Amino acid sequence: MSEEKEKKNKKIAKMTIDEIDAAIKKSTESMNGKSSQYIRHLNERKEELLAKK
């Protein structure tokens, strides 16, 4: 149970690219769009990680 809670409350700064992609997909479906602040932060973090590679 603690693993599920950890995954649910994981900070964006500590997510991997795969976790960010999954979070974007899930949030887009549940929030009906890509304009939420949470999704914008996820996209910014994804761009940061891709720029480092």
C-alpha positions in Angstrom: 0.0 0.0 0.0 2.8 2.4 0.7 4.2 1.9 -2.8 0.9 3.0 -4.3 0.8 6.1 -2.2 4.4 6.9 -3.1 3.6 6.7 -6.8 0.5 8.8 -6.5 2.2 11.6 -4.6 5.5 11.6 -6.3 7.0 15.1 -7.0 7.3 16.2 -10.6 10.9 17.0 -10.1 11.7 13.4 -9.2 9.7 11.8 -12.0 11.3 10.1 -15.0 10.3 10.7 -18.6 8.2 7.6 -18.7 6.4 8.6 -15.5 5.8 12.1 -16.8 4.3 10.7 -20.0 1.9 8.4 -18.0 0.9 11.3 -15.8 0.2 13.6 -18.8 -1.9 10.9 -20.4 -3.9 10.2 -17.3 -4.4 13.9 -16.4 -5.4 14.8 -20.0 -8.1 12.1 -19.9 -9.4 13.0 -16.5 -9.2 16.8 -16.9 -10.5 16.9 -20.5 -7.7 19.0 -21.9 -4.1 20.2 -21.7 -4.6 23.6 -20.2 -4.3 22.8 -16.5 -1.4 24.1 -14.5 -0.4 20.5 -13.5 -0.1 19.4 -17.1 1.9 22.5 -18.0 4.3 21.8 -15.2 4.7 18.2 -16.4 5.4 19.4 -19.9 8.0 21.9 -18.7 9.8 19.2 -16.7 9.7 16.8 -19.6 11.4 19.4 -21.8 14.1 19.9 -19.2 14.8 16.2 -19.1 14.9 15.9 -22.8 17.3 18.9 -23.1 19.7 17.3 -20.7 20.1 14.2 -22.8 
